[in-house]
Amino acid sequence: MSKVKEDGDIEMFDIRKIQEQVIYEAVKNKSDAETAKAIVYGNDALSKTEDNASWVKSTMHRLENKFNQETTKQIRMGCQCGYGMDEKLTLVKELVAAASSMEDFANLDKAKEAGLFCKEGILYLQFSFCPCPMLADVDKLDTDTWCQCTTGYSKVLFEKGFGCEVEVELLKSIKMGDDICLMKIIPHDSIWK
């Protein structure tokens, strides 16, 4: 992946290195640096020779074997890289300002284009493709652990956009064999007063 710097040059960045760093920090925050290193790099740093797909699977296996399911989910929710957050946050705030209810919010054209919809007063976000560049070469995941970073990303995005605590639940994942990626977005407070 690359991005354009202010001077017009293209800056290359390595999504794998970014993911290694965010997972390392998230694990370290729940345990210690030694555990984080073992999970991200494996024993004797063997993971450095793995391709991205193998590394994703082996890292999640090490994570799941070290922590219980809830801690594992919290760690992965803390791993979101924040890529493109400012642009998406601007959109969410624009949609909030243009709506007077969750139904209005989800029925706006830009909301629909972004994959948002409302059913029985509940907001959902769906993707018809896997949005994670790290999973491009992964055919199928054994668990939804890796995908929890997307719920963390969405939690941060909608909490900033809605101005309240938000719960995000992963319902479907393309890399788990589903036809779409689908999340339920549940604000804890009223957004429109």
Beta strands, then each sheet from edge to edge (+ up, - down):
strand 1: 2-4
strand 2: 10-12
strand 3: 116-119
strand 4: 122-127
strand 5: 166-172
strand 6: 181-187
sheet 1: 1+ 2-
sheet 2: 3+ 4- 6+ 5-
end
